[in-house]
Amino acid sequence: MRQGVMPSQLIEKMISTNQILINKPLQDDQVQPASLDLRLGEVAYRVRASFLTGDKATVADRLTEFQMHKIDLSQGAVLEKGCVYLVPLMESLNLPDKIEAVANAKSSTGRLDLLTRTITDYGKEFDRIVKGYTGPLYAEICPRSFSVLVRPGMRLNQIRFRIGHAILGDEALAALHAKTPLVSGHAVIQDGLGFSVDLRPLSNGIVGYRAKPHTGVVDLGKIGAYAPTDYWEEIRTDEHRIILDPGAFYILVSQESVTIPPEYAAEMAPYLAMVGEFRVHYAGFFDPGFGYDAANGQGSRGVLEVRCHEAPFVLEHGQVVGRLVYETMLEQPTQLYGREISSNYQGQGLKLSKHFRM
């Protein structure tokens, strides 16, 4: 049996054969090269705490225990910073026994420090959907830095479908890099493709951004509407290092430019906790074609969403902070990131989410 990640044309077939069920017409750009964007439904539930259902309960069962109040999203509603919400999604699943799925936040969601995870009935893990799952999907949303205004149909997370185990081992990854360079500079290959942080100042002296603690609401439907200085502090340094404050949220950029060839997809994986108590990259999917046509074949750099835990931590230029795990596609997608579709972050450098003027 062939193994790999479902491309766009097979996702569309899953929709037409009711393996993916939708209660509102599909939006034109909802199917991505190797994933499907998931849409918020009409209501949100404020809950006391994040939860998983476990193998004996549905989400509806758990809501009777943890729901505080119900919010109508139809006219737009604010999800407040520091609170936890559960939103039924417009998509549900009726998967065959051989297909499983994994979900993740979209790039713009991660760059706003919106902790967004997918849960299911009888689920034991966030963002993991078991083979043959039949039932609804829900987004758990916890705004960490900014309160946000949302409406039905907005897309905060995405889902990727796969058959079998298609992850490239280090030997296969090295062979692929030799054939099609996956990263600028030296390739650090160990349990995936390593990448490091760039803390060299740009021409304007900036190395990154830190979210301000007290800001206004971000309307997720407004693109290029907000002044960065109202929400972000500019980080400047000539020392090629910064000290991360516990609990603060940072936008930084990778030193390397990354390429995802058309026959592959990739996912960001956490780096070893031994190198520092911080998390990098909430939005982990890299689609086929990311960086492939950008900058004359030189790739696109990865934006890093960094949150420090426990104690202040010195982050130095060139420090390895994460790794990309590559997977084989079942087929090459009929559309690639940045070419046939509108892609906000192809050829990117250090960049805030699309909601801010740059």
N, C-alpha and C positions, 0 to 999 in steps of 0.2 A: 504494500500500500504506500502510495506517495505521501511524504510528510512535508509540512511547511506551513507558512502563513498564508491566509486567504487574501488574494488581491482584490482590487475594486470590482472587477467584473464578476467574480464569484460571490462577493458580498451582495451585489445586485441580484444575482440568481437566488441567493438565500432569502432575500426579501420577496421575490416573485413566487417562491415556493413555500412561503409562510414559515420558514425556519426562523426568520426575524419578523416579528409582528409590529406594525405601526398603527397608531390610532389617529394620526394626522398625515396628510400627504407629505411625501419625502421632499426635503428641500434640495435645490439643485446641486449644491456643493457639499451635501451632508456625507456622501460616500467619499472617503479619502483613499489614496493609493493602497493603503494596507489596513484601513480601519474605518469604523463608522462613528460619526459624531452622535452623541446621545443628547436628547432635548428635554429640558425641564417641562414638567406637566403644569397643571393649573393651580395646584395647592402646595404649600409647604407646612411641615409640622415642626414646631419648636419642641425639642426634646431635652430632657435633663442631662443626658450624657450620650456619648458615642456608644454604640453597641454592635455586637454580632448576634445573629439569631440562634446559632447553634443548630445541630442536626435534628432538633425536635420541634422547632417553632418557625412560624412565618414572620415576616416583618410586621404584618397587621397584628399578630399576637403580641409582639414586643411593644408596639405603639400603645396598646392599652395600659402597659406598665409605665412607659417613659414619656408619653406625650404630655406637653404642658398646654399648648393651644395650637389651633389650626389657622393658617394664614392664606387668604385668597391672593393669588399672584396675578389674576387676570388684568388688573389695572397697574401692575407694577408694585413691588413691595421691597422694603429694605431688610436685608439680612444683616444683623448687627455683629460687629466685631466681638469675638470672644464667645459667641453663642453657637450652639449646634442645631442644625436643621436637617430634616429628612424630606426629600422631594421625590414623589413617584415620577418616573420618566415616561415619555411617550412611546418608548420602545420596550417590547418584551421579547422573550425568547422561547423557541420550541426546537431545541437543538437535537440533531441526530446523536446517536451514542458515540460516534467517533470524533465529534467536534467539541473542543473546549474553547474558552475565551479568557482574555485578560483585559482589564480596563485601566485607564490612567487619566490623569488630568490633561487638558489641552495646554498648549504653550502659554497662551495668554492667562489662563487660570493660574498656572504655577507662578507666573511673574507678578501676579497680584497677591501672592501669599494666601491664596484660597485653598485650604486643605479640602480637597474634593475626592471622595472615594465611593466606589460602587458596592452596594450590598444586595444580596438576594435572599429569598426564602431558604431556610435550612443551610445557610452559609456559615462556614467555619473560618473564612479568611476574607479580608477586604480585597476588592479588585480581582478576585479569582472566581471564575465561573466554571463549574465542573462539567465534564462531558455529559451530554444528554439533558442538560438543565432545561426544564420547562417552567416558566413563571415570569413574574414581573421583575423589573429592575428599579432600583432606587439610588439616588445620589445623596450621600451624606455630605453636608457642606458646613465647614467651620471657617469663617473669615478670620484670619489671624492678624493682619495689619490694617486693613481698611474695611469699613462697612460698605456693602455693595447693594445696588438696586437691580433686581432681576425681574424678568417677565417670562411667561410661558414660551417655549420654543428656543430659549437661549441654550447654548451648548457649552457646558463647562468640562465635560469629560468625553472620552472616546473609548471604543471597544475594538479589540483585535481578535480575530478568530484563527485557530490553528488546528491542524491534524498532526498528532504525533509529536516527536521531539526533533526539532529542526535547528537547534543551536549549534553553531560552528565551534569546534574545539580549537585549541590554540594552534595546532599544526595546520588545520584547514584555514584558519584565519590568517596565519603567516603566509600561506600559499596565495590566498586571495590578495593580500596586501602587495605581494611581489608582482602579481599580475595587474592589479588596479590599485594604485596607492590609496589607502584609506585615510591616511592622516599625514599632514605636513610634518617634516622633520622625522626624527627617530621614532619608530613604532614600539611602544612598550606593550607587549602582548603577554598577559598572564591572567587567565580566567576572563578573557575579553581584552578589549583594546583600551589601554589606560590613557587618560588625558589629565592635563595639569592646568593650574590657574594662571592667568596673565595679570600681573600687577605692575606692568610698565605703564606710565602715564600716557594718555592720548595727547594729541596736540593741544587740547584745552586743559591738560593737567589732570583729568579725571581718570580714576582706575575702577570706579564702581559707584553704586548708589546704596544708601541705607534708608529703609522706610521710616518716615517720621511717625512718632507715637500718637499724635492727635491731629487728625485730618478730617476733611469732609467726606461725603459719600461718593463712591465711584459708580456711575450708571454704566452698566456693562454694555448697553446698547449704543453708547457714544464713542466714536472712533476719533482719535486725534483731538479730543476735546479739552484735555486737562493740561495745565502747566506743570511740568515735572517738579518745579521748586515748591509747589504747594503740597506735595506728597512725599518728596524724596530729598534726602541730604546728599550732596555730592561728596564722594570720598576722594581725597587727593593725598598723594604721598610721593616723595622722591626716594624713599628707602626700599622700594620693591617689597614691602610687607605691610600688612595691616593687622590690628588686633581686633578680633571678633568679640563683640559684647554678648554675653548670655541673653538669649531671648530675642535678640535683634535679627532683622531679616535684611539680607543683602542681595543685590543683583551684581554679579561679576561675569567674567567671560573666560572661556578656555584659551590657553595659549595656542593650541593646535587648531587647524582647520580640518574638518571631518568630511568624508565623502561616504555616502551610502549608494552603492551601485544599484541599478534598476532591478536586479534579480534578488535583492536582499532587503531585509528590514532590520532595524536595530532598536534596542531598548537600553535606557540608562539604568545601571545597577549601582547600588551603594558601594562605596569603597570600604575597606576594612576599618572598623571602629578604632583599631589600635593607632591609626595615624592621626586621630583627633576626634573630639566629641562634637561633630557637626554633621548636618545633613546637606547634601547637594542634589538639586534637581528634583522638584516635585513632579514635573511633567516629563515622562520618561520615554515616549515613543519618537523614533526617528523614522520617517517614511522613506521608501525607495525613491531615489533621485535627490534626496537632501544633499546639497553641496555638489551635486554631480555636474551641473552646468554652471555653477556659480564661479565667478572670478577666474574665468578661462580654465576651469578644471581644477582650481586650487582648493575647492571645498568651502564649507561655511563653518564658522566657529560656533561652538555651543555656548548658549547663555546659561550661567549657573545660578540657581536659586538657593541661597545658602542661609541656613539657620544654625546658630551656635547653641550648644547645650551646656549646662552645668557650670563651666568655668571659662573665663576669658581665654582665647586661644590665638596664638600668633600664626597667621597664614602667610606664607612666603611665596614669592614669585617662582613659578616652575614646580611647585609642590603638586604631586599627583593626588587628585581629589576624587576621582571617579573612574568608571570603566563603561565601555559600550559593549553589549553582547549582541552579536550578529546572528540572524536567523535566515534560513533559506525561504524564499517565496515558493508557493506551489506553482505559480506562473508569474511571468513578468506582468505588472499591472498595465492596463491600457492607458492609465494616466499616471504621471510622475509628479512628485513634489516640485513645485516651482516652475513647471513647464506648462502642462495642460490645465492646471488649476491655479486659482489665485492663492499664493502662499506669502504670508506676511513676513516670514523670517528667512527666506532664501538669501544667501550672500550676506548674512548679518554679521555685525560685530557686537560690541557692547550696546544693548538695546533694551529699553523698557517695553512694557506691553503696548499693544496697538492703541490703547486708550489715551496715551500721552503724546503731546506734541514733541517732536524731536528736531 
